[in-house]
């Protein structure tokens, strides 16, 4: 995880059927009267990170390699899945590409 001090961390994934229960919280946490308290709590996270990611391409959370990207790749390899951040705690890149290796670093990326 290149955005964390030292670059190494424990990563754990929990899959949900949908984010419907969290969608309201996702929108409300950073708007209106919650903006100040949200930013205050976020500034206390230190090197912690957590997030809610939505599957945007591929099938499920399969793969042994997680590659974190700031831009959406133009394509993904067969068997890979692409996840986009929705709600996060701490600094994280916009996308996570799960796969089994491949030449991800040289793939053309497009801005979102």
N, C-alpha and C positions, 0 to 999 in steps of 0.2 A: 504494500500500500504506500505508494510513493509520496503521498501528501502527509504522512505521519512521521514524526521524528524517528530516525533509524530505519524507516521503511518496512519494518516487519511487524506483524500483528496477528492475532487470532481472528478468524472470520467464521461466522456462524450464520446459516440461512434458515429461515422458517417460511414455508410456502403457505399462502392463504388462497382460498377460493376466489376472493375478490377484495377490493379495498373499500367497498361500499360503507362500511362502518367507520372508516378513517377519512373518507373524502371530506366530510364537513370539518373535521379537526384540521386537516391539511390546509384548507382555505382560510379558516378562522384564525389559525395560529399566527399568521403574519399580516393581518389586516386590522384596521380600526384601533380600538382601545387595547388590543393584544399586541400591537407592534412593539411598543416599549418593553413590556415584560418579556416578550419572546426574545428580543435582541439581548436583554440583560441576562437571561438564563443561558442563551447560546454562548455568550462571552465567557461563561464559567466552565465550559466543557473541557478546556485544556486539550489533551491529545486524544480524548475519547471521540469516537465516531459511531453513528448508527444511522440507519436509513430505511425508508420504505421505497422499494423499486418496483416499477411496473414492467412486465414483459412487453416489448415492442416488436420483436422479431424472433423467429425460431420457436423451439418447443421446449418449455420447461427449463429447470435449473440443472442441466446436464453439463458435464465437463470437469476437467481437473485443473484448468488454468483460467484464472480471472485476470483480464486485462482491463485496466481502468482508462477511460478516454474522455477528453473534454469535448470532442466532436463526434457526431454520429458517423460511423463508417458507411461507405456507399453500398457495401454488401457484407454478408457474413458467410463463413464457410458452412458446408453441410454439417449438421449435428451441433452447431453452436447456437447460442441464444443471446439476445441483446436486451439489456435492462436499462431503463431510464429512471433517474432519481425523481421521487415525488415529494418526500418529506425526509429531511435529514437532520442529524445532530452532529455538528462538527463539519469540517471542510471535506468535501469529497468531489471527485470529478462527476460530470453529468451522466456518463454511461459506464456500464460494466458489460464486457463481452466475455461470456463463459464458453469455453471450448476445450479442445484437446491439443492445443499447440497451434501449429501452422504458422504462416508468415504474416501474422496480424500487424506487426509494426510497420510493414511496408505497404499496407493497403491504403488506397486513396481514401481520404475522408472528406466529407462535405459538412459545411456548417449547418446548424439547425436554426 
